[in-house]
Amino acid sequence: MASRPWLKNYEPHVPAGIQYPDKTIPQFLSDTQGKHPRYIACTFNDIDTTYEELNGKVNGMAHALRKLENIT
């Protein structure tokens, strides 16, 4: 506990650590978009973006970067 002093402030039901699935961030986004496409992923300047929209924007950016990579 000396190396992680903040643990003393945790409520009894809060675990000291969690196990993360062996997935990439794109896999997390794709899975969430598949299960909850209409859920709000983020809000910026009072504009909501659903997981479906976010996944489309992320994929669009990835494709644009790939296209640039092929140009150079």
PQR file with spaces between the fields and no chain letter, atoms N, CA, C, O and H, PARSE charges and radii, in Angstrom:
ATOM       1  N    MET     1       0.823   -1.188    0.000 -0.4000 1.5000
ATOM       2  CA   MET     1       0.000    0.000    0.000 -0.0000 2.0000
ATOM       3  C    MET     1       0.868    1.253    0.000  0.5500 1.7000
ATOM       4  O    MET     1       0.408    2.313   -0.425 -0.5500 1.4000
ATOM       5  N    ALA     2       2.087    1.159    0.457 -0.4000 1.5000
ATOM       6  CA   ALA     2       2.962    2.331    0.500 -0.0000 2.0000
ATOM       7  C    ALA     2       3.229    2.881   -0.900  0.5500 1.7000
ATOM       8  O    ALA     2       3.422    4.085   -1.067 -0.5500 1.4000
ATOM       9  H    ALA     2       2.461    0.298    0.802  0.4000 1.0000
ATOM      10  N    SER     3       3.241    2.009   -1.902 -0.4000 1.5000
ATOM      11  CA   SER     3       3.500    2.493   -3.262 -0.0000 2.0000
ATOM      12  C    SER     3       2.242    3.085   -3.908  0.5500 1.7000
ATOM      13  O    SER     3       2.340    3.766   -4.929 -0.5500 1.4000
ATOM      14  H    SER     3       3.085    1.030   -1.767  0.4000 1.0000
ATOM      15  N    ARG     4       1.064    2.835   -3.327 -0.4000 1.5000
ATOM      16  CA   ARG     4      -0.189    3.371   -3.860 -0.0000 2.0000
ATOM      17  C    ARG     4      -1.025    3.953   -2.704  0.5500 1.7000
ATOM      18  O    ARG     4      -2.041    3.377   -2.317 -0.5500 1.4000
ATOM      19  H    ARG     4       0.985    2.282   -2.497  0.4000 1.0000
ATOM      20  N    PRO     5      -0.589    5.091   -2.164 -0.5600 1.5000
ATOM      21  CA   PRO     5      -1.248    5.645   -0.981  0.2800 2.0000
ATOM      22  C    PRO     5      -2.700    6.049   -1.206  0.5500 1.7000
ATOM      23  O    PRO     5      -3.460    6.148   -0.242 -0.5500 1.4000
ATOM      24  N    TRP     6      -3.101    6.281   -2.440 -0.4000 1.5000
ATOM      25  CA   TRP     6      -4.474    6.686   -2.718 -0.0000 2.0000
ATOM      26  C    TRP     6      -5.487    5.585   -2.407  0.5500 1.7000
ATOM      27  O    TRP     6      -6.671    5.869   -2.223 -0.5500 1.4000
ATOM      28  H    TRP     6      -2.484    6.200   -3.223  0.4000 1.0000
ATOM      29  N    LEU     7      -5.033    4.330   -2.345 -0.4000 1.5000
ATOM      30  CA   LEU     7      -5.955    3.230   -2.084 -0.0000 2.0000
ATOM      31  C    LEU     7      -6.664    3.360   -0.741  0.5500 1.7000
ATOM      32  O    LEU     7      -7.782    2.869   -0.581 -0.5500 1.4000
ATOM      33  H    LEU     7      -4.071    4.099   -2.494  0.4000 1.0000
ATOM      34  N    LYS     8      -6.027    4.014    0.221 -0.4000 1.5000
ATOM      35  CA   LYS     8      -6.666    4.170    1.535 -0.0000 2.0000
ATOM      36  C    LYS     8      -7.926    5.026    1.448  0.5500 1.7000
ATOM      37  O    LYS     8      -8.765    4.973    2.348 -0.5500 1.4000
ATOM      38  H    LYS     8      -5.119    4.412    0.091  0.4000 1.0000
ATOM      39  N    ASN     9      -8.076    5.815    0.382 -0.4000 1.5000
ATOM      40  CA   ASN     9      -9.249    6.660    0.196 -0.0000 2.0000
ATOM      41  C    ASN     9     -10.366    5.973   -0.578  0.5500 1.7000
ATOM      42  O    ASN     9     -11.456    6.529   -0.711 -0.5500 1.4000
ATOM      43  H    ASN     9      -7.394    5.858   -0.349  0.4000 1.0000
ATOM      44  N    TYR    10     -10.112    4.779   -1.086 -0.4000 1.5000
ATOM      45  CA   TYR    10     -11.126    4.046   -1.840 -0.0000 2.0000
ATOM      46  C    TYR    10     -12.205    3.520   -0.892  0.5500 1.7000
ATOM      47  O    TYR    10     -11.914    3.107    0.230 -0.5500 1.4000
ATOM      48  H    TYR    10      -9.226    4.327   -0.978  0.4000 1.0000
ATOM      49  N    GLU    11     -13.433    3.543   -1.355 -0.4000 1.5000
ATOM      50  CA   GLU    11     -14.528    2.920   -0.616 -0.0000 2.0000
ATOM      51  C    GLU    11     -14.267    1.412   -0.588  0.5500 1.7000
ATOM      52  O    GLU    11     -13.607    0.886   -1.483 -0.5500 1.4000
ATOM      53  H    GLU    11     -13.670    3.879   -2.266  0.4000 1.0000
ATOM      54  N    PRO    12     -14.776    0.715    0.427 -0.5600 1.5000
ATOM      55  CA   PRO    12     -14.516   -0.724    0.541  0.2800 2.0000
ATOM      56  C    PRO    12     -14.918   -1.547   -0.682  0.5500 1.7000
ATOM      57  O    PRO    12     -14.275   -2.552   -0.985 -0.5500 1.4000
ATOM      58  N    HIS    13     -15.968   -1.137   -1.385 -0.4000 1.5000
ATOM      59  CA   HIS    13     -16.437   -1.903   -2.543 -0.0000 2.0000
ATOM      60  C    HIS    13     -15.652   -1.610   -3.831  0.5500 1.7000
ATOM      61  O    HIS    13     -15.865   -2.277   -4.844 -0.5500 1.4000
ATOM      62  H    HIS    13     -16.490   -0.321   -1.139  0.4000 1.0000
ATOM      63  N    VAL    14     -14.761   -0.633   -3.803 -0.4000 1.5000
ATOM      64  CA   VAL    14     -14.006   -0.261   -5.000 -0.0000 2.0000
ATOM      65  C    VAL    14     -12.728   -1.100   -5.067  0.5500 1.7000
ATOM      66  O    VAL    14     -11.916   -1.065   -4.142 -0.5500 1.4000
ATOM      67  H    VAL    14     -14.588   -0.091   -2.980  0.4000 1.0000
ATOM      68  N    PRO    15     -12.547   -1.849   -6.151 -0.5600 1.5000
ATOM      69  CA   PRO    15     -11.346   -2.680   -6.262  0.2800 2.0000
ATOM      70  C    PRO    15     -10.083   -1.830   -6.460  0.5500 1.7000
ATOM      71  O    PRO    15     -10.144   -0.721   -6.989 -0.5500 1.4000
ATOM      72  N    ALA    16      -8.971   -2.359   -6.035 -0.4000 1.5000
ATOM      73  CA   ALA    16      -7.687   -1.667   -6.185 -0.0000 2.0000
ATOM      74  C    ALA    16      -7.215   -1.681   -7.636  0.5500 1.7000
ATOM      75  O    ALA    16      -6.407   -0.844   -8.036 -0.5500 1.4000
ATOM      76  H    ALA    16      -8.922   -3.260   -5.605  0.4000 1.0000
ATOM      77  N    GLY    17      -7.708   -2.613   -8.405 -0.4000 1.5000
ATOM      78  CA   GLY    17      -7.324   -2.712   -9.812 -0.0000 2.0000
ATOM      79  C    GLY    17      -8.414   -3.429  -10.585  0.5500 1.7000
ATOM      80  O    GLY    17      -9.300   -4.047   -9.995 -0.5500 1.4000
ATOM      81  H    GLY    17      -8.364   -3.293   -8.080  0.4000 1.0000
ATOM      82  N    ILE    18      -8.347   -3.347  -11.892 -0.4000 1.5000
ATOM      83  CA   ILE    18      -9.314   -4.045  -12.740 -0.0000 2.0000
ATOM      84  C    ILE    18      -8.576   -4.773  -13.847  0.5500 1.7000
ATOM      85  O    ILE    18      -7.457   -4.414  -14.213 -0.5500 1.4000
ATOM      86  H    ILE    18      -7.627   -2.845  -12.371  0.4000 1.0000
ATOM      87  N    GLN    19      -9.221   -5.796  -14.368 -0.4000 1.5000
ATOM      88  CA   GLN    19      -8.671   -6.539  -15.491 -0.0000 2.0000
ATOM      89  C    GLN    19      -9.224   -5.955  -16.790  0.5500 1.7000
ATOM      90  O    GLN    19     -10.434   -5.788  -16.938 -0.5500 1.4000
ATOM      91  H    GLN    19     -10.130   -6.088  -14.071  0.4000 1.0000
ATOM      92  N    TYR    20      -8.346   -5.654  -17.711 -0.4000 1.5000
ATOM      93  CA   TYR    20      -8.767   -5.122  -18.998 -0.0000 2.0000
ATOM      94  C    TYR    20      -8.795   -6.251  -20.023  0.5500 1.7000
ATOM      95  O    TYR    20      -7.897   -7.092  -20.043 -0.5500 1.4000
ATOM      96  H    TYR    20      -7.362   -5.790  -17.591  0.4000 1.0000
ATOM      97  N    PRO    21      -9.822   -6.274  -20.875 -0.5600 1.5000
ATOM      98  CA   PRO    21      -9.858   -7.280  -21.937  0.2800 2.0000
ATOM      99  C    PRO    21      -8.705   -7.045  -22.916  0.5500 1.7000
ATOM     100  O    PRO    21      -8.194   -5.932  -23.043 -0.5500 1.4000
ATOM     101  N    ASP    22      -8.322   -8.085  -23.581 -0.4000 1.5000
ATOM     102  CA   ASP    22      -7.241   -8.006  -24.564 -0.0000 2.0000
ATOM     103  C    ASP    22      -7.810   -7.523  -25.896  0.5500 1.7000
ATOM     104  O    ASP    22      -7.985   -8.303  -26.832 -0.5500 1.4000
ATOM     105  H    ASP    22      -8.737   -8.989  -23.478  0.4000 1.0000
ATOM     106  N    LYS    23      -8.099   -6.206  -25.963 -0.4000 1.5000
ATOM     107  CA   LYS    23      -8.670   -5.588  -27.161 -0.0000 2.0000
ATOM     108  C    LYS    23      -7.953   -4.278  -27.441  0.5500 1.7000
ATOM     109  O    LYS    23      -7.415   -3.634  -26.540 -0.5500 1.4000
ATOM     110  H    LYS    23      -7.957   -5.573  -25.202  0.4000 1.0000
ATOM     111  N    THR    24      -7.960   -3.904  -28.701 -0.4000 1.5000
ATOM     112  CA   THR    24      -7.422   -2.601  -29.072 -0.0000 2.0000
ATOM     113  C    THR    24      -8.521   -1.544  -28.912  0.5500 1.7000
ATOM     114  O    THR    24      -9.699   -1.882  -28.795 -0.5500 1.4000
ATOM     115  H    THR    24      -8.397   -4.426  -29.433  0.4000 1.0000
ATOM     116  N    ILE    25      -8.137   -0.292  -28.907 -0.4000 1.5000
ATOM     117  CA   ILE    25      -9.125    0.793  -28.822 -0.0000 2.0000
ATOM     118  C    ILE    25     -10.072    0.753  -30.027  0.5500 1.7000
ATOM     119  O    ILE    25     -11.277    0.931  -29.846 -0.5500 1.4000
ATOM     120  H    ILE    25      -7.180   -0.018  -29.002  0.4000 1.0000
ATOM     121  N    PRO    26      -9.576    0.526  -31.248 -0.5600 1.5000
ATOM     122  CA   PRO    26     -10.525    0.419  -32.367  0.2800 2.0000
ATOM     123  C    PRO    26     -11.528   -0.728  -32.181  0.5500 1.7000
ATOM     124  O    PRO    26     -12.688   -0.605  -32.577 -0.5500 1.4000
ATOM     125  N    GLN    27     -11.089   -1.832  -31.585 -0.4000 1.5000
ATOM     126  CA   GLN    27     -12.015   -2.937  -31.328 -0.0000 2.0000
ATOM     127  C    GLN    27     -13.086   -2.529  -30.312  0.5500 1.7000
ATOM     128  O    GLN    27     -14.261   -2.858  -30.477 -0.5500 1.4000
ATOM     129  H    GLN    27     -10.147   -1.931  -31.263  0.4000 1.0000
ATOM     130  N    PHE    28     -12.673   -1.809  -29.256 -0.4000 1.5000
ATOM     131  CA   PHE    28     -13.644   -1.307  -28.282 -0.0000 2.0000
ATOM     132  C    PHE    28     -14.687   -0.431  -28.970  0.5500 1.7000
ATOM     133  O    PHE    28     -15.885   -0.590  -28.735 -0.5500 1.4000
ATOM     134  H    PHE    28     -11.719   -1.542  -29.122  0.4000 1.0000
ATOM     135  N    LEU    29     -14.241    0.484  -29.811 -0.4000 1.5000
ATOM     136  CA   LEU    29     -15.160    1.389  -30.497 -0.0000 2.0000
ATOM     137  C    LEU    29     -16.090    0.621  -31.421  0.5500 1.7000
ATOM     138  O    LEU    29     -17.297    0.861  -31.424 -0.5500 1.4000
ATOM     139  H    LEU    29     -13.268    0.612  -30.002  0.4000 1.0000
ATOM     140  N    SER    30     -15.550   -0.282  -32.191 -0.4000 1.5000
ATOM     141  CA   SER    30     -16.358   -1.058  -33.123 -0.0000 2.0000
ATOM     142  C    SER    30     -17.386   -1.913  -32.382  0.5500 1.7000
ATOM     143  O    SER    30     -18.547   -1.980  -32.788 -0.5500 1.4000
ATOM     144  H    SER    30     -14.569   -0.476  -32.188  0.4000 1.0000
ATOM     145  N    ASP    31     -16.967   -2.563  -31.304 -0.4000 1.5000
ATOM     146  CA   ASP    31     -17.886   -3.382  -30.510 -0.0000 2.0000
ATOM     147  C    ASP    31     -19.004   -2.541  -29.909  0.5500 1.7000
ATOM     148  O    ASP    31     -20.170   -2.934  -29.939 -0.5500 1.4000
ATOM     149  H    ASP    31     -16.024   -2.508  -30.974  0.4000 1.0000
ATOM     150  N    THR    32     -18.643   -1.379  -29.360 -0.4000 1.5000
ATOM     151  CA   THR    32     -19.645   -0.510  -28.742 -0.0000 2.0000
ATOM     152  C    THR    32     -20.594    0.035  -29.792  0.5500 1.7000
ATOM     153  O    THR    32     -21.802    0.104  -29.563 -0.5500 1.4000
ATOM     154  H    THR    32     -17.696   -1.060  -29.336  0.4000 1.0000
ATOM     155  N    GLN    33     -20.065    0.418  -30.930 -0.4000 1.5000
ATOM     156  CA   GLN    33     -20.898    0.916  -32.018 -0.0000 2.0000
ATOM     157  C    GLN    33     -21.855   -0.179  -32.479  0.5500 1.7000
ATOM     158  O    GLN    33     -23.008    0.109  -32.803 -0.5500 1.4000
ATOM     159  H    GLN    33     -19.085    0.362  -31.116  0.4000 1.0000
ATOM     160  N    GLY    34     -21.403   -1.415  -32.515 -0.4000 1.5000
ATOM     161  CA   GLY    34     -22.264   -2.520  -32.916 -0.0000 2.0000
ATOM     162  C    GLY    34     -23.389   -2.777  -31.924  0.5500 1.7000
ATOM     163  O    GLY    34     -24.505   -3.110  -32.325 -0.5500 1.4000
ATOM     164  H    GLY    34     -20.467   -1.649  -32.252  0.4000 1.0000
ATOM     165  N    LYS    35     -23.107   -2.625  -30.633 -0.4000 1.5000
ATOM     166  CA   LYS    35     -24.106   -2.895  -29.594 -0.0000 2.0000
ATOM     167  C    LYS    35     -25.016   -1.695  -29.321  0.5500 1.7000
ATOM     168  O    LYS    35     -26.206   -1.863  -29.055 -0.5500 1.4000
ATOM     169  H    LYS    35     -22.201   -2.354  -30.308  0.4000 1.0000
ATOM     170  N    HIS    36     -24.456   -0.491  -29.386 -0.4000 1.5000
ATOM     171  CA   HIS    36     -25.199    0.711  -28.994 -0.0000 2.0000
ATOM     172  C    HIS    36     -24.953    1.861  -29.987  0.5500 1.7000
ATOM     173  O    HIS    36     -24.416    2.900  -29.601 -0.5500 1.4000
ATOM     174  H    HIS    36     -23.490   -0.354  -29.601  0.4000 1.0000
ATOM     175  N    PRO    37     -25.333    1.687  -31.240 -0.5600 1.5000
ATOM     176  CA   PRO    37     -24.997    2.702  -32.247  0.2800 2.0000
ATOM     177  C    PRO    37     -25.594    4.081  -31.982  0.5500 1.7000
ATOM     178  O    PRO    37     -25.017    5.092  -32.382 -0.5500 1.4000
ATOM     179  N    ARG    38     -26.729    4.130  -31.321 -0.4000 1.5000
ATOM     180  CA   ARG    38     -27.406    5.413  -31.103 -0.0000 2.0000
ATOM     181  C    ARG    38     -27.076    6.053  -29.755  0.5500 1.7000
ATOM     182  O    ARG    38     -27.538    7.157  -29.469 -0.5500 1.4000
ATOM     183  H    ARG    38     -27.198    3.309  -30.996  0.4000 1.0000
ATOM     184  N    TYR    39     -26.292    5.382  -28.935 -0.4000 1.5000
ATOM     185  CA   TYR    39     -25.888    5.974  -27.652 -0.0000 2.0000
ATOM     186  C    TYR    39     -24.936    7.133  -27.911  0.5500 1.7000
ATOM     187  O    TYR    39     -24.210    7.134  -28.905 -0.5500 1.4000
ATOM     188  H    TYR    39     -25.917    4.485  -29.167  0.4000 1.0000
ATOM     189  N    ILE    40     -24.938    8.112  -27.026 -0.4000 1.5000
ATOM     190  CA   ILE    40     -24.051    9.258  -27.158 -0.0000 2.0000
ATOM     191  C    ILE    40     -22.639    8.851  -26.729  0.5500 1.7000
ATOM     192  O    ILE    40     -22.427    8.393  -25.606 -0.5500 1.4000
ATOM     193  H    ILE    40     -25.528    8.111  -26.218  0.4000 1.0000
ATOM     194  N    ALA    41     -21.693    9.023  -27.630 -0.4000 1.5000
ATOM     195  CA   ALA    41     -20.289    8.710  -27.334 -0.0000 2.0000
ATOM     196  C    ALA    41     -19.610    9.902  -26.683  0.5500 1.7000
ATOM     197  O    ALA    41     -18.806    9.743  -25.764 -0.5500 1.4000
ATOM     198  H    ALA    41     -21.866    9.395  -28.542  0.4000 1.0000
ATOM     199  N    CYS    42     -19.936   11.103  -27.165 -0.4000 1.5000
ATOM     200  CA   CYS    42     -19.332   12.311  -26.604 -0.0000 2.0000
ATOM     201  C    CYS    42     -20.191   13.523  -26.962  0.5500 1.7000
ATOM     202  O    CYS    42     -20.981   13.503  -27.905 -0.5500 1.4000
ATOM     203  H    CYS    42     -20.589   11.232  -27.911  0.4000 1.0000
ATOM     204  N    THR    43     -20.005   14.556  -26.185 -0.4000 1.5000
ATOM     205  CA   THR    43     -20.679   15.831  -26.428 -0.0000 2.0000
ATOM     206  C    THR    43     -19.617   16.924  -26.404  0.5500 1.7000
ATOM     207  O    THR    43     -18.832   17.016  -25.460 -0.5500 1.4000
ATOM     208  H    THR    43     -19.363   14.572  -25.418  0.4000 1.0000
ATOM     209  N    PHE    44     -19.598   17.740  -27.434 -0.4000 1.5000
ATOM     210  CA   PHE    44     -18.649   18.844  -27.521 -0.0000 2.0000
ATOM     211  C    PHE    44     -19.383   20.058  -28.043  0.5500 1.7000
ATOM     212  O    PHE    44     -20.039   19.990  -29.083 -0.5500 1.4000
ATOM     213  H    PHE    44     -20.236   17.665  -28.201  0.4000 1.0000
ATOM     214  N    ASN    45     -19.280   21.176  -27.330 -0.4000 1.5000
ATOM     215  CA   ASN    45     -19.992   22.410  -27.703 -0.0000 2.0000
ATOM     216  C    ASN    45     -21.482   22.145  -27.908  0.5500 1.7000
ATOM     217  O    ASN    45     -22.090   22.620  -28.868 -0.5500 1.4000
ATOM     218  H    ASN    45     -18.747   21.231  -26.486  0.4000 1.0000
ATOM     219  N    ASP    46     -22.046   21.385  -26.994 -0.4000 1.5000
ATOM     220  CA   ASP    46     -23.475   21.044  -27.022 -0.0000 2.0000
ATOM     221  C    ASP    46     -23.896   20.227  -28.243  0.5500 1.7000
ATOM     222  O    ASP    46     -25.086   20.156  -28.550 -0.5500 1.4000
ATOM     223  H    ASP    46     -21.553   21.000  -26.214  0.4000 1.0000
ATOM     224  N    ILE    47     -22.958   19.621  -28.934 -0.4000 1.5000
ATOM     225  CA   ILE    47     -23.272   18.758  -30.076 -0.0000 2.0000
ATOM     226  C    ILE    47     -22.968   17.318  -29.673  0.5500 1.7000
ATOM     227  O    ILE    47     -21.836   16.976  -29.334 -0.5500 1.4000
ATOM     228  H    ILE    47     -21.991   19.679  -28.685  0.4000 1.0000
ATOM     229  N    ASP    48     -24.015   16.476  -29.718 -0.4000 1.5000
ATOM     230  CA   ASP    48     -23.853   15.065  -29.381 -0.0000 2.0000
ATOM     231  C    ASP    48     -23.374   14.280  -30.590  0.5500 1.7000
ATOM     232  O    ASP    48     -23.785   14.542  -31.720 -0.5500 1.4000
ATOM     233  H    ASP    48     -24.936   16.754  -29.994  0.4000 1.0000
ATOM     234  N    THR    49     -22.508   13.323  -30.342 -0.4000 1.5000
ATOM     235  CA   THR    49     -22.026   12.416  -31.378 -0.0000 2.0000
ATOM     236  C    THR    49     -22.296   10.997  -30.899  0.5500 1.7000
ATOM     237  O    THR    49     -21.859   10.606  -29.817 -0.5500 1.4000
ATOM     238  H    THR    49     -22.173   13.110  -29.424  0.4000 1.0000
ATOM     239  N    THR    50     -23.016   10.230  -31.705 -0.4000 1.5000
ATOM     240  CA   THR    50     -23.312    8.849  -31.338 -0.0000 2.0000
ATOM     241  C    THR    50     -22.103    7.960  -31.643  0.5500 1.7000
ATOM     242  O    THR    50     -21.171    8.369  -32.335 -0.5500 1.4000
ATOM     243  H    THR    50     -23.372   10.548  -32.584  0.4000 1.0000
ATOM     244  N    TYR    51     -22.141    6.749  -31.116 -0.4000 1.5000
ATOM     245  CA   TYR    51     -21.053    5.811  -31.406 -0.0000 2.0000
ATOM     246  C    TYR    51     -21.014    5.473  -32.889  0.5500 1.7000
ATOM     247  O    TYR    51     -19.940    5.265  -33.453 -0.5500 1.4000
ATOM     248  H    TYR    51     -22.898    6.416  -30.554  0.4000 1.0000
ATOM     249  N    GLU    52     -22.165    5.419  -33.515 -0.4000 1.5000
ATOM     250  CA   GLU    52     -22.203    5.158  -34.947 -0.0000 2.0000
ATOM     251  C    GLU    52     -21.505    6.283  -35.727  0.5500 1.7000
ATOM     252  O    GLU    52     -20.708    6.026  -36.629 -0.5500 1.4000
ATOM     253  H    GLU    52     -23.038    5.588  -33.058  0.4000 1.0000
ATOM     254  N    GLU    53     -21.816    7.515  -35.366 -0.4000 1.5000
ATOM     255  CA   GLU    53     -21.191    8.667  -36.029 -0.0000 2.0000
ATOM     256  C    GLU    53     -19.700    8.725  -35.739  0.5500 1.7000
ATOM     257  O    GLU    53     -18.895    8.980  -36.634 -0.5500 1.4000
ATOM     258  H    GLU    53     -22.464    7.724  -34.633  0.4000 1.0000
ATOM     259  N    LEU    54     -19.336    8.488  -34.484 -0.4000 1.5000
ATOM     260  CA   LEU    54     -17.926    8.528  -34.107 -0.0000 2.0000
ATOM     261  C    LEU    54     -17.136    7.466  -34.846  0.5500 1.7000
ATOM     262  O    LEU    54     -16.041    7.737  -35.339 -0.5500 1.4000
ATOM     263  H    LEU    54     -19.990    8.281  -33.756  0.4000 1.0000
ATOM     264  N    ASN    55     -17.679    6.262  -34.928 -0.4000 1.5000
ATOM     265  CA   ASN    55     -16.992    5.191  -35.647 -0.0000 2.0000
ATOM     266  C    ASN    55     -16.804    5.559  -37.111  0.5500 1.7000
ATOM     267  O    ASN    55     -15.753    5.288  -37.692 -0.5500 1.4000
ATOM     268  H    ASN    55     -18.568    6.042  -34.527  0.4000 1.0000
ATOM     269  N    GLY    56     -17.822    6.177  -37.712 -0.4000 1.5000
ATOM     270  CA   GLY    56     -17.703    6.619  -39.099 -0.0000 2.0000
ATOM     271  C    GLY    56     -16.631    7.678  -39.278  0.5500 1.7000
ATOM     272  O    GLY    56     -15.875    7.649  -40.249 -0.5500 1.4000
ATOM     273  H    GLY    56     -18.676    6.397  -37.240  0.4000 1.0000
ATOM     274  N    LYS    57     -16.566    8.617  -38.338 -0.4000 1.5000
ATOM     275  CA   LYS    57     -15.548    9.675  -38.421 -0.0000 2.0000
ATOM     276  C    LYS    57     -14.144    9.118  -38.226  0.5500 1.7000
ATOM     277  O    LYS    57     -13.208    9.514  -38.920 -0.5500 1.4000
ATOM     278  H    LYS    57     -17.181    8.641  -37.549  0.4000 1.0000
ATOM     279  N    VAL    58     -14.006    8.207  -37.286 -0.4000 1.5000
ATOM     280  CA   VAL    58     -12.693    7.592  -37.040 -0.0000 2.0000
ATOM     281  C    VAL    58     -12.248    6.802  -38.263  0.5500 1.7000
ATOM     282  O    VAL    58     -11.095    6.900  -38.682 -0.5500 1.4000
ATOM     283  H    VAL    58     -14.767    7.885  -36.722  0.4000 1.0000
ATOM     284  N    ASN    59     -13.157    6.020  -38.836 -0.4000 1.5000
ATOM     285  CA   ASN    59     -12.804    5.248  -40.030 -0.0000 2.0000
ATOM     286  C    ASN    59     -12.500    6.160  -41.212  0.5500 1.7000
ATOM     287  O    ASN    59     -11.597    5.874  -41.999 -0.5500 1.4000
ATOM     288  H    ASN    59     -14.094    5.940  -38.495  0.4000 1.0000
ATOM     289  N    GLY    60     -13.246    7.256  -41.343 -0.4000 1.5000
ATOM     290  CA   GLY    60     -12.969    8.214  -42.412 -0.0000 2.0000
ATOM     291  C    GLY    60     -11.586    8.820  -42.285  0.5500 1.7000
ATOM     292  O    GLY    60     -10.872    8.979  -43.275 -0.5500 1.4000
ATOM     293  H    GLY    60     -13.979    7.488  -40.704  0.4000 1.0000
ATOM     294  N    MET    61     -11.214    9.157  -41.060 -0.4000 1.5000
ATOM     295  CA   MET    61      -9.877    9.721  -40.817 -0.0000 2.0000
ATOM     296  C    MET    61      -8.797    8.683  -41.122  0.5500 1.7000
ATOM     297  O    MET    61      -7.773    9.002  -41.726 -0.5500 1.4000
ATOM     298  H    MET    61     -11.795    9.028  -40.256  0.4000 1.0000
ATOM     299  N    ALA    62      -9.030    7.456  -40.705 -0.4000 1.5000
ATOM     300  CA   ALA    62      -8.056    6.393  -40.967 -0.0000 2.0000
ATOM     301  C    ALA    62      -7.869    6.186  -42.468  0.5500 1.7000
ATOM     302  O    ALA    62      -6.744    6.025  -42.941 -0.5500 1.4000
ATOM     303  H    ALA    62      -9.862    7.197  -40.214  0.4000 1.0000
ATOM     304  N    HIS    63      -8.969    6.192  -43.214 -0.4000 1.5000
ATOM     305  CA   HIS    63      -8.875    6.031  -44.668 -0.0000 2.0000
ATOM     306  C    HIS    63      -8.144    7.214  -45.308  0.5500 1.7000
ATOM     307  O    HIS    63      -7.359    7.027  -46.237 -0.5500 1.4000
ATOM     308  H    HIS    63      -9.883    6.323  -42.830  0.4000 1.0000
ATOM     309  N    ALA    64      -8.397    8.419  -44.820 -0.4000 1.5000
ATOM     310  CA   ALA    64      -7.711    9.600  -45.356 -0.0000 2.0000
ATOM     311  C    ALA    64      -6.212    9.509  -45.085  0.5500 1.7000
ATOM     312  O    ALA    64      -5.406    9.850  -45.951 -0.5500 1.4000
ATOM     313  H    ALA    64      -9.034    8.570  -44.065  0.4000 1.0000
ATOM     314  N    LEU    65      -5.836    9.058  -43.905 -0.4000 1.5000
ATOM     315  CA   LEU    65      -4.410    8.909  -43.582 -0.0000 2.0000
ATOM     316  C    LEU    65      -3.769    7.834  -44.446  0.5500 1.7000
ATOM     317  O    LEU    65      -2.635    7.994  -44.899 -0.5500 1.4000
ATOM     318  H    LEU    65      -6.491    8.781  -43.202  0.4000 1.0000
ATOM     319  N    ARG    66      -4.479    6.748  -44.676 -0.4000 1.5000
ATOM     320  CA   ARG    66      -3.957    5.687  -45.550 -0.0000 2.0000
ATOM     321  C    ARG    66      -3.748    6.205  -46.968  0.5500 1.7000
ATOM     322  O    ARG    66      -2.765    5.873  -47.632 -0.5500 1.4000
ATOM     323  H    ARG    66      -5.400    6.617  -44.308  0.4000 1.0000
ATOM     324  N    LYS    67      -4.691    7.022  -47.413 -0.4000 1.5000
ATOM     325  CA   LYS    67      -4.593    7.592  -48.759 -0.0000 2.0000
ATOM     326  C    LYS    67      -3.339    8.483  -48.859  0.5500 1.7000
ATOM     327  O    LYS    67      -2.600    8.420  -49.842 -0.5500 1.4000
ATOM     328  H    LYS    67      -5.489    7.291  -46.874  0.4000 1.0000
ATOM     329  N    LEU    68      -3.117    9.300  -47.838 -0.4000 1.5000
ATOM     330  CA   LEU    68      -1.922   10.163  -47.819 -0.0000 2.0000
ATOM     331  C    LEU    68      -0.649    9.333  -47.822  0.5500 1.7000
ATOM     332  O    LEU    68       0.334    9.686  -48.474 -0.5500 1.4000
ATOM     333  H    LEU    68      -3.717    9.351  -47.040  0.4000 1.0000
ATOM     334  N    GLU    69      -0.676    8.235  -47.092 -0.4000 1.5000
ATOM     335  CA   GLU    69       0.494    7.363  -46.999 -0.0000 2.0000
ATOM     336  C    GLU    69       0.839    6.812  -48.402  0.5500 1.7000
ATOM     337  O    GLU    69       2.013    6.668  -48.742 -0.5500 1.4000
ATOM     338  H    GLU    69      -1.474    7.949  -46.562  0.4000 1.0000
ATOM     339  N    ASN    70      -0.171    6.513  -49.188 -0.4000 1.5000
ATOM     340  CA   ASN    70       0.040    5.965  -50.526 -0.0000 2.0000
ATOM     341  C    ASN    70       0.504    7.016  -51.521  0.5500 1.7000
ATOM     342  O    ASN    70       1.084    6.678  -52.553 -0.5500 1.4000
ATOM     343  H    ASN    70      -1.124    6.630  -48.911  0.4000 1.0000
ATOM     344  N    ILE    71       0.254    8.294  -51.222 -0.4000 1.5000
ATOM     345  CA   ILE    71       0.655    9.380  -52.121 -0.0000 2.0000
ATOM     346  C    ILE    71       2.168    9.650  -52.017  0.5500 1.7000
ATOM     347  O    ILE    71       2.826    9.917  -53.023 -0.5500 1.4000
ATOM     348  H    ILE    71      -0.217    8.568  -50.384  0.4000 1.0000
ATOM     349  N    THR    72       2.703    9.578  -50.806 -0.4000 1.5000
ATOM     350  CA   THR    72       4.108    9.918  -50.615 -0.0000 2.0000
ATOM     351  C    THR    72       5.052    8.811  -50.953  0.5500 1.7000
ATOM     352  O    THR    72       6.266    8.976  -50.833 -0.5500 1.4000
ATOM     353  H    THR    72       2.168    9.361  -49.989  0.4000 1.0000
